[in-house]
Amino acid sequence: MATSARPTTLNDLPDVILSNIIAAVSDARSRNVAALVCRKWLVLERSTRTSLTLRGNRNDLFMLPTCFRSVTHLDLSLLSPWGHPLLSPRAAADNDGADDSTLIAHLLRHAFPSVSSLTVYARDPHVLQLLPIQWPQLKHIKLVRWHQRPQLASGDEFNLLFQGCSQLASLDLSTFYCWTEDLPPALESNPVVATNMTVLNLLNASFSEGFKTDEIRVITKCCPYLKDFKVVCMFDPRYIGFVGDEALVCIAKNCPKLSVLHLADTSVLSNCRSESDLDEEGFSIDDGKISVSTLIEVFSGLPLLEELVLDVSNNVRDSGPALEVLNKKCPKLKLLKLGQFHGISMPVESKLDGVALCQGLQSLSIRNVGDLDDMGLIAIGRGCTILAKFEIRNCKKITMRGMRTLASLLQKSLVDVSISCCKNLGASSSLKALEPIQERIERLHIDCVWDSVEEIENLDGCVEYGFDLNKANGGEASSHPAGFGDASGYVDDDLMFNRNKRCKYSYDLNSVYVEENGHGNGYGERTWDRLQYLSLWIGVGELLTPLAAAGLQHCPNLEEIKIKVEGDCRLWSKPSERAFALSTLIRFPKLVKMHLDCGDIIGYAHTAPSGQMDLSLWERFYLFGIGHLNLRELDYWPPQDRDVNQRSLSLPAAGLLQECLTLRKLFIHGTAHEHFMMFLLRIPTLRDVQLREDYYPAPENDMSTEMRAGSLSRFEAALNRRQICD
């Protein structure tokens, strides 16, 4: 009797093909699952893994795996206890006085011999002295430090680094607290390293004043072959050494090969929403010392630019002509971010101008553009036809009408949208404006400013909308006597529409949203089929309950949400309701990852005055109901008391977090008492927990139970002793 042939499986593929398939898997958990199939797959997975983030406790480094011989990118910044020195005399003192720093460094080199990219928490200069020299082929290094800078002379730390890394080509200091005067002298003292440098990231929010003109001149002169330069600057002309025309010209002349240039003001990196220095239209009190002629000279000197960020704090007026030159001189430009630039799009009749002529842009971000109105926004939609990402912030003249038209014009390409601080675009109006792309959009940020449906309907009644995008002639006036078609009659057919492909969507906001079955449901059920990431900003004391009514009822594929709460709860006696309403997010069936950022909530960490709540009760308000969600990963930032520099997990917060029975990863960006942390052991699936004080200044006191390394180690040991069902 003939036996049936064995079915062909994936394991029958040649090793070369199977190795390429496994190498293409990027998700770490998926790779770990593949390694459990059989020994052959285990060997292939380990031999093809090139990136590894090492977790676990520093004292357990003797258990380092030696099977990841092909890892080229190694991240050591998240070792536990987080923020404690990896290699230093202080760490030796914690380990019965044995100075094992050199031994640990050699162990790491033996376990990962192929490392060319390193990320490490360098709280102590011993790390820079002993660790990078273990890998002579090191090309890229990212330093992380939120704690205070050691008491060393300017440049000493970087001299230690550069002397051991002669081939270093990329340096990332975006999360490394130091002084701006530390880097320039070190680059001057190490000309070989400086000449090899092609990537330099200095976008660090901890710099209170940013880099000055003289420092930028030295850096760019020492590093003439830079291709990627990101730096935080002081653009305010009231400060000595501010960045203006001279600094911009120096960058263009000294580093002509730049393809990525990011210049941002210190105030931008603080993520502060208050714009106290701006008037009602969005203009700053003083103008910046950046002229249009200088911008033209800079753009002409950087023909290889692909990404450009100029996020300044003072007015740059009439910038349209400079942006037109940018389009001509930098044909490879794909990303553009402008802050406090005015006159970027001022169309007259049918003529596009300014940024609207940058037709190759795929990502555009604009902030504090005081004179940008709906017509200018529509012109951007007409000209930048392949935009995939669009971000608009604090543009006071933009309305739902202009934003909806932009979305209609870019409905084939736009998948990532951020709308914030625009006074005419609350939650409901923003979502209504994005209806033309709601079936395509994948990432979205809106402000939870709860404008009502009635307000939008009243707006529709005041302004008649008749901009029918299904018309063959875009310039044809609508049937409404004062319709939007008349106001934008210059929109010609060749630029805005394809005559052969007449998409069925309407700009008539007075109409009702109609589904395929023909039943209009207005603000009823709207489905955001491809939305995977949602970011929300909400003021302190406000509720999340109106989110569904605003238009986000159905997001069947939403996997990740970020909620940032900001405000001073000392101005509130108590919230209007018992809970923030996190439980309403249960309507999103695939939601597994959450960032809940309450770090910008200011309140009383200890006893509050009579009639007010302390931060522990506010934490209970925001976390109540989180156990109803099927979250697997949670990043949580506790609220803070700035007077005592404290961000600590409270007892109510610990009790509510233990109700998240499906959590696998929990990262608390603050401190916590040891006995509060023990509550988390009741989560049956929890595998990875860490306290990260990744804010400046991170607390230095290691004597309390909130910060003691022994307390954290005891908790991790108890966590690792448990049996996990899967």
C-alpha positions in Angstrom: 0.0 0.0 0.0 1.4 3.3 -1.1 2.1 5.7 1.7 1.3 9.4 1.2 4.2 11.8 0.7 5.2 13.9 3.7 3.9 17.4 3.2 6.5 20.1 2.5 7.0 22.5 5.3 9.0 25.7 5.8 11.7 23.7 7.4 12.4 22.0 4.1 13.7 25.2 2.5 17.4 25.5 1.9 19.3 27.0 4.9 20.3 30.1 2.9 16.7 31.0 2.1 15.4 30.1 5.5 18.2 32.3 7.1 17.1 35.3 4.9 13.5 34.8 6.0 14.3 34.8 9.7 16.7 37.7 9.2 13.8 39.7 7.8 11.8 39.4 11.0 12.3 42.5 13.1 10.0 42.0 16.1 12.1 40.6 19.0 9.2 38.5 20.4 8.5 36.9 17.0 12.2 36.1 16.7 12.2 34.5 20.1 9.2 32.4 19.2 10.9 31.3 16.0 14.0 30.2 18.0 11.8 27.8 20.0 10.7 25.8 16.9 13.8 23.6 16.7 17.5 23.6 17.2 18.1 24.5 13.5 15.9 27.5 13.7 17.5 28.5 17.0 21.0 28.5 15.4 19.7 30.5 12.4 17.9 33.0 14.5 20.9 33.7 16.7 23.3 33.9 13.8 21.1 36.5 12.0 20.1 38.8 14.9 22.0 42.1 14.5 20.3 44.2 17.1 19.9 43.5 20.8 18.6 45.5 23.8 20.1 43.9 26.9 17.9 43.8 30.0 18.4 42.2 33.4 20.4 43.2 36.5 24.0 44.4 36.4 24.9 41.8 39.1 23.8 39.0 36.8 26.1 39.8 33.9 28.0 36.5 34.6 24.9 34.9 32.9 25.5 36.8 29.6 24.5 34.7 26.6 27.3 34.0 24.2 25.2 32.9 21.2 24.6 36.4 19.7 27.8 36.6 17.8 26.4 38.6 14.9 24.9 41.5 16.9 26.2 44.8 15.6 23.9 47.1 17.5 24.0 46.7 21.3 21.8 48.7 23.7 23.0 48.7 27.4 21.1 51.8 28.5 18.2 49.8 30.1 20.1 47.5 32.4 18.7 47.4 35.9 18.8 49.1 38.3 18.1 51.8 35.7 20.4 54.8 35.8 22.9 53.2 38.3 26.5 53.1 37.1 27.5 50.1 35.0 31.3 50.6 35.4 32.4 52.8 38.2 34.0 52.7 41.7 30.5 53.4 43.1 29.2 50.3 41.5 32.2 48.4 42.9 31.3 49.6 46.4 27.8 48.2 46.0 29.4 44.8 45.1 31.3 44.2 48.3 34.1 46.5 47.3 35.3 44.4 44.3 36.2 46.6 41.4 35.0 44.4 38.5 34.6 47.1 35.9 37.3 45.8 33.7 36.1 42.3 33.9 32.5 43.3 33.0 33.8 45.2 30.0 35.8 42.2 28.8 32.7 39.9 29.3 30.6 42.2 27.1 33.3 42.2 24.4 33.5 38.4 24.5 29.7 37.9 24.3 29.2 40.5 21.5 32.4 40.6 19.4 30.9 42.3 16.3 29.4 45.4 17.9 29.7 48.5 15.7 26.9 50.6 17.3 26.6 51.0 21.0 24.0 52.7 23.3 24.9 53.0 26.9 23.9 54.9 30.1 27.0 56.9 30.9 26.4 58.2 34.4 30.1 57.9 35.3 33.1 58.7 33.1 34.5 55.2 33.7 32.0 53.9 31.2 33.4 56.1 28.5 37.0 55.2 29.5 36.6 51.4 29.7 33.7 50.3 27.5 34.0 51.8 24.0 37.7 50.7 23.6 36.5 47.0 23.8 35.3 47.4 20.2 37.9 49.0 17.9 35.4 48.9 15.0 32.9 51.0 16.8 31.3 53.5 14.4 28.2 54.8 16.2 27.6 55.5 19.9 24.6 56.9 21.7 25.1 58.2 25.2 22.3 58.4 27.7 22.3 60.3 31.0 19.5 62.1 32.9 21.5 62.5 36.1 23.8 65.4 36.9 27.0 65.9 35.0 30.2 64.8 36.9 32.4 67.6 38.2 35.0 67.5 35.4 36.6 70.2 33.3 34.9 71.1 30.0 35.6 68.4 27.4 37.2 65.8 29.6 34.4 63.3 29.2 34.4 63.4 25.5 38.2 63.3 25.4 38.0 59.9 27.2 35.5 58.7 24.5 37.4 60.0 21.5 40.8 58.7 22.5 39.4 55.1 22.6 37.2 55.4 19.4 39.4 56.5 16.6 36.9 55.3 13.9 33.8 56.9 15.5 31.6 58.3 12.7 28.3 58.9 14.5 27.6 60.4 17.9 24.1 60.8 19.5 23.8 63.1 22.5 20.1 63.8 22.3 19.5 62.2 25.8 22.8 62.9 27.4 23.0 65.7 29.9 26.1 67.7 29.6 27.2 71.3 28.9 27.2 72.9 25.5 30.8 73.9 26.1 31.9 70.3 26.6 31.9 69.2 23.0 33.7 71.9 20.9 37.1 71.7 22.8 37.0 67.9 22.6 36.5 68.0 18.9 39.4 70.4 18.5 41.6 68.2 20.6 40.8 65.1 18.5 41.0 66.1 14.9 41.0 62.5 13.5 37.7 61.7 15.1 36.2 65.0 14.2 37.2 64.6 10.6 35.6 61.1 10.4 32.3 62.4 12.0 29.4 62.2 9.6 26.4 62.1 12.0 26.0 64.4 15.1 22.8 64.6 17.1 22.8 67.5 19.7 19.0 67.9 20.0 19.0 67.7 23.8 16.1 69.2 25.8 18.3 69.5 28.9 20.4 72.4 27.3 18.8 75.4 28.9 20.1 77.9 26.3 21.3 75.7 23.4 24.4 76.1 21.3 25.6 79.5 20.5 27.0 80.8 17.2 30.7 80.4 18.3 30.2 76.8 19.4 28.4 75.9 16.1 31.2 77.5 14.1 33.8 75.4 15.9 31.8 72.2 15.6 31.1 72.6 11.9 34.7 73.6 11.2 36.1 70.6 13.0 33.6 68.2 11.2 33.6 69.2 7.6 32.2 65.9 6.3 29.0 66.0 8.4 26.0 64.5 6.5 23.5 64.5 9.4 23.6 67.5 11.9 20.9 68.0 14.5 21.4 70.7 17.1 19.4 72.7 19.6 20.1 76.4 19.3 19.3 79.7 21.0 17.6 81.9 18.3 16.4 84.6 20.6 18.3 87.8 19.7 18.1 89.1 23.3 20.8 86.5 24.3 24.5 86.9 23.7 25.7 84.6 21.0 22.3 83.9 19.6 22.0 81.9 16.4 21.2 84.0 13.3 22.5 84.7 9.8 26.1 84.2 10.7 25.7 80.7 12.2 23.5 79.5 9.3 26.1 80.7 6.7 28.8 78.9 8.7 26.9 75.6 8.6 26.4 75.8 4.8 30.0 76.8 4.1 31.7 74.4 6.5 29.5 71.3 5.9 28.4 71.4 2.2 27.6 67.6 2.2 24.7 67.8 4.7 21.7 65.8 3.7 20.0 66.2 7.1 19.9 69.5 9.0 17.8 70.0 12.1 18.0 73.4 13.9 15.5 73.7 16.8 15.1 76.3 19.5 15.3 75.2 23.2 11.7 76.1 23.8 10.5 73.7 21.1 12.1 70.6 22.8 10.4 71.4 26.1 7.0 70.3 24.6 5.4 73.1 26.4 2.0 74.2 24.9 2.0 77.7 26.4 2.9 80.3 23.9 3.1 83.3 26.2 5.4 85.3 23.9 3.0 85.2 21.0 0.2 87.6 20.2 -3.4 86.5 19.3 -2.4 85.7 15.7 0.7 83.7 16.5 3.5 86.3 15.9 6.2 86.7 18.5 7.0 90.0 20.0 10.5 90.3 18.4 11.7 89.2 15.0 14.5 86.8 14.6 17.8 87.8 13.0 17.4 85.5 10.0 16.9 87.2 6.7 15.5 85.8 3.5 18.7 86.5 1.6 20.6 84.4 4.1 18.2 81.6 3.8 18.6 81.7 0.0 22.4 81.6 0.4 22.2 78.6 2.8 19.8 76.6 0.6 22.0 77.3 -2.4 25.0 75.9 -0.5 23.3 72.7 0.6 22.1 70.9 -2.6 22.0 67.5 -1.0 19.5 68.3 1.6 16.8 65.6 2.2 15.6 66.7 5.6 15.4 70.3 6.9 14.1 71.5 10.2 14.1 75.2 11.1 12.1 75.5 14.3 12.8 78.9 15.7 11.3 81.0 18.4 11.1 84.5 16.7 9.4 85.7 13.6 11.0 85.0 10.2 8.7 87.0 7.9 8.1 86.8 4.2 9.8 83.5 3.9 8.0 82.4 0.7 10.7 83.4 -1.8 13.3 81.6 0.2 11.2 78.4 0.2 10.8 78.7 -3.6 14.6 78.7 -3.9 14.7 75.7 -1.5 12.6 73.8 -4.0 15.0 74.6 -6.9 18.3 74.2 -5.1 17.4 71.1 -3.0 15.6 68.7 -5.4 16.0 65.7 -3.0 14.2 67.3 -0.1 11.6 64.9 1.4 11.0 66.3 5.0 10.5 69.9 6.0 9.6 71.4 9.4 9.2 75.1 9.9 8.4 76.9 13.1 7.6 80.7 13.4 8.1 81.1 9.6 5.5 83.4 8.1 4.4 83.9 4.5 5.1 80.3 3.6 2.0 80.0 1.4 0.3 83.2 0.1 -1.3 82.2 -3.2 -2.6 84.9 -5.5 -5.3 83.8 -7.9 -4.1 80.5 -9.5 -0.4 80.9 -8.8 1.2 78.6 -6.2 4.1 80.0 -4.2 6.4 79.3 -1.2 6.3 75.9 0.3 3.5 74.8 -2.0 6.1 74.6 -4.8 8.1 71.9 -2.9 6.4 69.1 -4.8 8.7 66.4 -3.6 7.9 66.7 0.0 6.6 63.6 1.8 6.5 65.1 5.3 5.6 68.7 6.2 5.3 70.2 9.7 4.4 73.8 10.3 4.2 75.6 13.7 3.2 79.1 14.7 2.5 80.4 11.2 0.5 83.5 12.0 -0.6 84.4 8.5 -1.5 80.9 7.1 -5.2 80.7 6.3 -7.4 78.2 4.6 -6.5 79.3 1.1 -2.8 78.9 1.9 -3.4 75.5 3.3 -5.4 74.5 0.2 -2.5 75.7 -2.0 -0.1 73.4 0.0 -2.5 70.5 -0.8 -2.5 71.4 -4.4 1.3 71.6 -4.7 2.6 69.0 -2.3 0.7 66.1 -3.9 2.6 63.2 -2.3 2.6 64.2 1.3 2.3 61.2 3.6 2.7 63.0 6.9 1.3 66.4 7.8 1.6 68.2 11.1 0.1 71.6 12.0 0.4 73.3 15.3 -0.8 76.6 16.7 -2.0 78.1 13.4 -4.9 80.3 14.5 -6.5 81.0 11.1 -6.9 77.4 9.9 -10.5 76.1 10.1 -12.2 72.8 9.5 -13.0 74.0 5.9 -9.3 74.3 4.9 -8.2 71.2 6.7 -10.9 69.1 5.1 -10.0 70.3 1.7 -6.4 69.5 2.3 -7.4 66.0 3.3 -9.5 65.6 0.2 -6.7 66.7 -2.1 -4.2 64.3 -0.4 -6.5 61.4 0.2 -4.3 59.0 -1.9 -1.1 59.7 0.0 -1.8 61.1 3.5 -1.6 58.5 6.3 -0.1 60.4 9.2 -1.7 63.6 10.6 -1.2 65.7 13.7 -3.4 68.7 14.6 -2.7 70.5 17.8 -3.2 74.0 19.4 -5.3 75.2 16.5 -8.1 77.2 18.2 -10.6 76.5 15.4 -9.9 72.7 15.3 -11.1 70.9 18.4 -11.6 67.1 18.6 -14.9 66.9 16.7 -13.9 69.4 14.0 -10.5 67.8 13.5 -12.1 64.4 13.0 -14.8 65.8 10.8 -12.1 67.5 8.7 -10.3 64.1 8.2 -13.3 62.2 7.0 -12.0 62.1 3.4 -9.0 60.0 4.6 -10.5 58.2 7.6 -10.3 54.8 5.7 -6.6 55.4 4.9 -5.1 57.2 7.9 -2.7 55.1 10.0 -1.4 57.6 12.6 -3.3 60.5 14.2 -2.8 63.1 16.9 -5.6 65.5 18.0 -6.3 67.7 21.0 -9.2 66.6 23.2 -10.8 70.0 23.2 -14.4 69.0 23.2 -16.1 71.2 20.6 -19.7 70.0 20.3 -21.6 68.8 17.3 -23.9 71.8 17.6 -21.0 74.2 17.3 -19.9 72.5 14.0 -23.5 72.6 12.7 -23.8 76.3 13.6 -20.5 76.9 11.8 -21.9 75.1 8.8 -25.0 77.3 8.9 -22.9 80.5 9.0 -20.7 79.5 6.1 -22.2 77.7 3.2 -20.0 75.0 1.8 -20.3 74.0 -1.8 -16.8 73.0 -2.8 -17.8 69.9 -4.7 -14.6 67.9 -5.5 -16.6 65.6 -7.8 -17.0 68.4 -10.3 -15.0 68.2 -13.5 -14.1 71.8 -13.3 -12.5 72.7 -10.0 -12.9 76.4 -10.6 -16.6 76.2 -11.2 -18.7 77.9 -8.6 -21.1 75.9 -6.6 -24.8 76.2 -6.5 -24.6 78.1 -3.3 -24.5 81.8 -3.9 -21.7 82.4 -1.5 -20.2 78.9 -1.5 -16.6 78.0 -1.0 -16.3 77.3 -4.7 -16.5 81.0 -5.4 -13.9 81.8 -2.8 -11.5 79.3 -4.3 -12.4 79.6 -7.9 -8.8 79.6 -8.9 -8.4 75.9 -8.2 -7.8 74.6 -11.7 -8.8 71.2 -12.9 -5.4 70.0 -14.1 -3.7 70.5 -10.7 -6.4 69.4 -8.3 -8.3 66.6 -10.0 -7.9 63.7 -12.4 -10.7 63.9 -15.0 -10.6 60.2 -15.6 -10.8 59.2 -11.9 -13.7 60.9 -10.3 -13.6 59.8 -6.6 -17.0 59.9 -4.8 -16.4 62.2 -1.9 -18.0 65.5 -1.1 -16.9 68.7 0.6 -20.4 69.6 1.5 -20.3 69.7 5.3 -24.1 70.2 5.4 -24.5 66.7 4.0 -24.7 63.6 6.1 -22.0 61.0 6.0 -23.4 58.1 4.0 -22.3 54.5 4.2 -22.5 51.9 1.4 -26.0 50.9 2.5 -27.2 54.4 1.8 -28.3 55.2 5.4 -26.8 58.4 6.6 -25.7 58.4 10.2 -24.1 61.9 10.6 -21.9 61.7 13.7 -23.0 58.2 14.2 -20.7 55.2 13.5 -17.6 56.1 11.7 -14.9 53.5 11.1 -11.2 54.3 10.9 -10.2 51.0 9.3 -6.4 51.4 9.1 -5.7 53.6 12.2 -3.0 51.9 14.2 -1.6 54.7 16.4 -3.6 57.4 18.2 -2.1 60.3 20.2 -4.3 62.5 22.4 -3.6 65.7 24.4 -6.1 66.6 27.1 -6.2 69.2 29.8 -6.1 68.3 33.5 -9.6 67.6 34.9 -11.2 66.9 31.5 -12.8 63.6 30.8 -12.1 61.1 28.0 -15.8 60.2 27.7 -16.7 62.4 24.7 -14.0 60.8 22.5 -16.5 58.4 20.9 -19.1 61.1 20.3 -16.4 63.3 18.7 -16.0 60.7 15.9 -13.7 57.9 17.1 -16.3 55.2 17.6 -14.8 52.3 15.6 -11.0 51.8 15.2 -10.9 48.0 14.6 -7.1 47.9 14.1 -5.9 50.5 16.7 -3.0 48.9 18.6 -1.3 51.8 20.4 -2.5 54.9 22.1 -0.7 57.8 23.7 -2.5 60.1 26.1 -0.7 63.2 27.4 -2.4 65.1 30.3 -1.2 68.5 31.1 -2.1 71.2 33.5 -2.0 72.5 37.1 -4.4 70.4 39.3 -3.8 72.8 42.2 -6.3 75.1 40.4 -9.0 72.4 40.8 -10.7 71.4 44.0 -11.7 68.0 42.5 -12.7 66.5 39.1 -16.2 66.7 37.9 -16.5 62.9 37.8 -15.1 59.9 39.7 -12.9 58.6 36.8 -11.0 59.8 33.7 -12.9 57.1 31.8 -10.0 55.0 30.5 -12.5 52.1 30.5 -14.2 53.7 27.4 -11.2 52.6 25.4 -12.5 49.0 25.6 -14.3 49.7 22.4 -10.9 49.3 20.6 -10.5 45.5 20.5 -6.8 45.4 19.4 -5.5 48.0 21.8 -2.5 46.4 23.5 0.0 49.2 24.1 -0.6 52.5 26.0 1.5 55.5 26.9 -0.2 57.4 29.7 1.8 60.5 30.3 0.7 62.5 33.4 4.2 63.9 33.9 3.1 67.4 33.2 0.4 67.4 35.8 1.5 69.7 38.6 0.2 69.2 42.1 0.9 68.5 45.8 2.9 65.3 46.4 2.3 65.5 50.1 -0.5 67.0 52.2 -2.7 69.2 50.0 -4.4 72.4 51.4 -7.9 72.1 52.7 -10.4 71.6 49.9 -7.9 70.2 47.4 -6.7 66.7 46.4 -3.1 65.6 46.5 -1.5 63.7 43.6 -2.3 60.3 44.9 -6.0 61.0 44.5 -5.4 62.5 41.0 -3.6 59.3 40.1 -6.6 57.3 41.2 -8.8 59.5 39.0 -6.7 58.9 35.9 -6.0 55.2 36.4 -9.4 54.1 37.5 -10.8 51.5 35.0 -7.4 50.7 33.4 -7.9 47.1 34.4 -10.7 46.7 32.0 -8.3 47.1 29.0 -6.4 44.1 27.6 -3.1 45.9 27.6 0.2 44.1 27.1 2.5 47.1 27.4 2.2 50.2 29.5 4.4 53.2 29.9 3.2 55.4 32.7 4.5 58.8 33.8 3.3 59.8 37.3 2.3 63.4 38.0 4.9 65.6 39.7 5.4 68.1 42.5 8.0 70.5 41.1 8.7 72.1 44.5 10.2 68.8 45.8 11.2 67.3 42.4 9.2 64.2 43.0 7.4 61.9 40.5 6.5 58.9 42.5 4.0 56.1 42.1 1.3 56.4 44.8 -0.5 53.6 46.7 -3.8 54.1 44.7 -1.8 53.9 41.5 -0.1 50.7 42.5 -3.4 49.1 43.5 -5.0 50.0 40.2 -2.1 48.9 38.1 -2.2 45.5 39.7 -5.6 45.0 38.1 -4.1 45.0 34.6 -4.1 41.2 34.4 -2.8 40.9 30.8 0.3 43.2 31.1 3.6 41.8 30.0 5.7 45.0 30.1 5.3 47.9 32.6 7.7 50.9 32.6 7.1 53.5 35.2 8.9 56.8 34.4 9.4 57.9 38.0 10.1 56.4 41.4 8.2 54.0 43.7 8.4 52.5 47.1 9.4 48.9 47.3 6.3 47.7 49.0 4.2 49.4 46.3 6.2 47.6 43.6 5.4 44.3 45.3 1.7 44.8 44.4 2.7 44.3 40.8 3.6 40.7 41.4 -0.1 39.9 41.4 -0.2 40.4 37.6 0.1 36.8 36.4 1.7 37.6 33.0 4.1 40.4 33.9 7.6 39.8 32.6 9.4 43.1 32.4 9.1 46.0 34.9 11.4 48.9 35.3 11.6 52.3 37.0 13.1 54.9 34.8 13.7 58.4 36.0 14.2 59.7 32.4 13.5 63.3 33.1 15.8 66.1 34.1 17.0 66.4 36.7 16.8 62.8 37.7 16.9 62.4 41.5 20.4 61.8 42.9 19.4 60.6 46.4 19.9 56.8 46.6 19.0 56.4 50.3 15.2 56.2 50.2 13.3 53.0 49.5 12.2 54.7 46.2 15.7 54.7 44.8 17.8 52.1 46.6 19.4 49.6 44.2 18.8 46.7 46.6 15.1 47.4 46.7 14.8 47.2 42.9 17.0 44.1 42.8 14.8 42.3 45.4 11.7 43.1 43.3 13.2 41.8 40.1 14.4 38.7 41.8 10.8 38.0 43.0 9.5 38.7 39.6 11.9 36.3 37.9 11.1 33.5 40.4 7.5 33.3 39.3 6.2 30.7 36.8 4.7 32.3 33.7 2.0 30.4 32.0 3.2 30.9 28.4 
